[in-house]
Amino acid sequence: MNNSYNFKVKSTTPVKTLAASIGSCLIKEGKEITVRAIGAGAVNQMYKALAIARGQVAVSGKDLLVKPGFDTINDNEETKTVMVAKVILQ
């Protein structure tokens, strides 16, 4: 059984939809979330969604623990830096 979900965020990702998905996975299913974003616009959307999701889970008396970090990928022979946030319910 898989105990984590992976989300890839684009600069056009709807923030409220992403936040609802994060909140649902954490509260209803108790899953760990990994959120990945490449580029300033995508990172902006990612952190806005995490802030909204934090407010959503606060209603249940919980909080989010977010561990930010970086990763690299090779895309068309070009190395790109990926912003990664691991999220768990606390």
C-alpha positions, 0 to 999 in steps of 0.5 A: 500500500502506497503511503504517499502522494506526489503532486507536480505543480505548474504555474497554471495549477489552480491553487484552491484545487491543489490545496483541497487535494492536499488537505483531503490526502492528509486528513481523510487518508493520512497520506504523506504528500510530496509537492514538486515545482519547477520555476518561480511561478510554480513555486509560488502556486505551491506555497499558496496552496500549502498555506490554504491547506494549512488553514483547512486542516486547522479546523480539525485541530491539526497543523501541517509540517512542511519540509522544504528542499531541492532536487535535480532532474535532467530534462532534454539533456538540461539539468533543472533544479526542482523545489520539493516540499514534503508535507505531513499532518501533525 
